[in-house]
Amino acid sequence: MTPCPDIEVVEAFYDSAESERIYQHLLHEQDWPDNHYAVAGRRFTLPRLQTWHADPGISYSYSNNLLQTRPWTSLLSDIRTKLEAFLNFHFNSVLVNLYRDGDDYVGWHADNEPELGERPFIASLTFGAERQFAFRHKKSSEQDQIPLRSGTLLIMQPDFQHHWLHCVPLARNHTKGRINLTFRKVIPASDYKGETNEAP
């Protein structure tokens, strides 16, 4: 398979020592909630732990599940500042996922909720254990995956969500955890009709 033109990988965006420091801080200081949620009156168990942080007035939902918005922590704000300077793009929210071991995963999906605009630009940082990032073309079913090592920045360009699905598959042989930060620009509900959310 030829390289996907809609993603870019930046290895060692954080070096190994800083990546480990960030991972340990998030793992022990993040105040992770339980992993249960409800959709249409039914209760589900999320196969990972997550928190959602955003600027005031910004909310986000997926699968009709409205996430509880938390304020930015000092660490997450520092990471956002570094990322925005590198990409020349402003993010107003971040989804923080903890994959506790290889039994935690996220299934095939596209980040194409209306709140993200028609062409969302998304930046994803990995800390902790290496996991595979798999992607599959929506029409051709062409599929590939790339390893995301600790400290790696994955950039999903605006057309990626239109053409591709992605997932973090099960990795039964993994015993260590991984934390992923997915930075987004959410458009307030009153404004997102017609908003393109263009990348730099």
N, C-alpha and C positions, 0 to 999 in steps of 0.2 A: 504494500500500500504506500502511495506517495504521502509525504507529510501533510497533515491537515493545515490548510492555509488560514484557518480561522482561530487557531490557538498559537500561543507563543510561550515557551518555557525559558525562564531565567534561573539557571542553577546558582546556588549559593547567594541568593539575594541577602540572606543572613548567613554569616559563617557558622561553623559547627558549634562553637562555644556559646555564641549569642542565641542560636536556635535552641540549644538545650536549656539555657536560662529561661527563655520565653516559654518553652514547653512546660518546665517544672512550675513556673509561676502560674500559668493558666490551669494546669492540672490541679494544683492545690489551693489556689486562691479564687477560682472562678465562681464558686457557689452554684454548682450545677443542680438544676431542678431534677425531679423524676422524669421519666421518659414516657409518660402516658398522655394521650390527647384524645379529643372527641371530635367526630365528624358525623353530622346528621344523626345525632343521638347515639352513635355507637362509639365504644371506647377501644382505642388501639394502643399498642406498645411500639414506640419508636425504637428501631435497632441502633441507637446511638443516643448521646446526650447533647443538648444544644441550648444556647442562649442567643438572644437577639438584642443588639444594641443600636441605637439610632439617635439622630438629632431630635429635639422636641418637635412634636406634631407629625412625626413619620411613623407609619404603621405598615405592616406587611403580613400577608397570609399566603399559604399554599395549601392546596387540597381543602379549601374552605376552613383551614385551621389558622385562626388569628394568633400570632405570636405575641407574647407579653414583651413589651418594649422596656429595656433597661437602659440606664444612662451609660455613657462611655466611661470606661475605667481609664486610669492614667496610662496603663500599658497599652491598651487598645488605641487610645488617642495618639500615643507616640508612634505606634506602628502605622496608623493612618497618615500621619504627617510625613513620614518617610516615603510611604507608598505614593501619596499624592504628588510629592516633589519629583519622584522618579517618573511618574506617568503623565504629569501635567493634567490631572483630572481630579475633580472633587467627588468624593464619596460621602454619603450621609448615613450609612448604615453598614453593619457587619453581622453576618450569621456565623456563630462560633460552634463548631461541631466537635465533639469528642468521640472518637472511635476507640472504645476501651481495649479492644483486642480484635483479632481477625474475625470474630463472630459479628461484630458491628459493621454495618454497611449502609449504602444508600443505593436504591434501585434506579433503573433507567428512567430518566426524566429530562426535561428542558426547563431552564429558568426563564419562562416566558409569561409570567403573570402580568396582567395589565399594569400593575403598579411600577413595573420596571421599564415601561415604555416599549416602543416598537423594536428598537435595536439596542438592547442593553449591553453595556460595557462592564465586564465583571473581572475582578482580580482576586485570585485565590492563593493563599499562603499555607504551606504545610510545615508542621513541626512534629517531631517525634519519629515514630516508625515509618519506614518507607511503605507506601501502598500504591497499587496500580490505579491509574485514572483511565477508564475505558470510554470510548466514544464510538457511536454507530450512526451512519448516515440514515436519515429518515426515509429516503426514497430507495436508495440502492442497497441498503443494509450492509454496506461496506463497514468494516469494524477494525479497530486497532486499540492499543492501550500503551500508555507510557508510565514509567515509574516516577513517582513524586517523592524525592528524598527530603529530609529535614532541611528547612531553609529555602526551599524552592518556591519561586513565584510562577504561577500559571495564569496567563492572561487569555481570557475568552473575548475575542473580538465581537463586534456587534452582530455579525451574521451567523455566529456559531449557534445560537439558540434556534435560529430559523431552520438550519439544515441538519443539525446533529442532536442526538440524545447522548447523555453521559451518565456514568455511574461510578461508584467505588465498590467493586465486587467483594464478596466474601473472601477471606484469606485464612482458612482454618489453621494453618501452621503458624500464624502470627500470635504471639503472646503479649506483645508490647502495644502501647497505645499511640494514637495519632490524633493531633488536634489540627483542624483546618479552619482558617479564617477566610470567609468569602465576602469581599467588600462589594457593595452595590450602591447605585444611586436610585432611590425610590422616589417616584413622583407622587405628590399628594393627589388623592382621588379627584379633587376638584380641578386638577390641572392636567392629568395624564392623557386625556383624549387629544390625539394628534401630536403628542410630544414624542420626539425621536430619541432623546437621551444619547446624543451622538458622542462618540469617542473623540479624543484629541487627534 
